[in-house]
Amino acid sequence: MPIPPGIYDKVCDVIRTKIAAGVYEPSNSSYRSRWFTIIKKDGFSLRLIHSLEPLNAVTIQHSGIPPYTDQITEQFAGHTCGGMLDLYIGYDE
């Protein structure tokens, strides 16, 4: 889907900002995700949304019983910075 001409410059600015912040980085992967933009609640800013439906369709899901919370948290002990970075990037507004 092409970028509408009226918001083309804004979309490019958002992408450049994310590249400068290190959220987006160069890749030589053959996979590309579709994306689109929505207007944030402030009525002006744009948010990029990545559609991962095609990726989810080919992802092998583990159908076993999820582990106990204690087992999960033990695996992440000492990784507070990595967890916070993922939280920031995942919920970047």
WORA-V97898 format. One record per residue. D_LAST is the distance of its C-alpha to the last C-alpha in Angstrom with 2 decimals. Layout:
d_last=[D_LAST/D_LAST]
This chain:
d_last=[22.62/22.75/20.13/21.39/23.07/21.57/17.98/19.14/18.65/15.07/14.23/16.27/14.56/11.07/13.07/15.10/12.36/11.14/14.89/15.67/13.22/14.87/12.09/14.33/18.05/21.27/22.94/26.36/25.73/27.34/24.49/21.75/19.12/18.68/15.44/14.63/12.22/11.40/11.01/8.33/10.30/11.20/13.32/12.81/9.56/9.14/6.91/9.17/10.57/13.29/16.35/18.07/20.94/23.57/22.71/22.86/26.21/27.82/26.38/29.23/28.39/30.21/31.97/33.43/32.96/29.81/30.83/31.04/28.21/30.52/31.00/27.31/26.63/29.71/28.39/25.26/27.26/26.66/23.39/21.01/19.31/18.74/17.31/14.81/13.73/13.39/11.39/8.89/8.87/9.09/6.18/3.78/0.00]
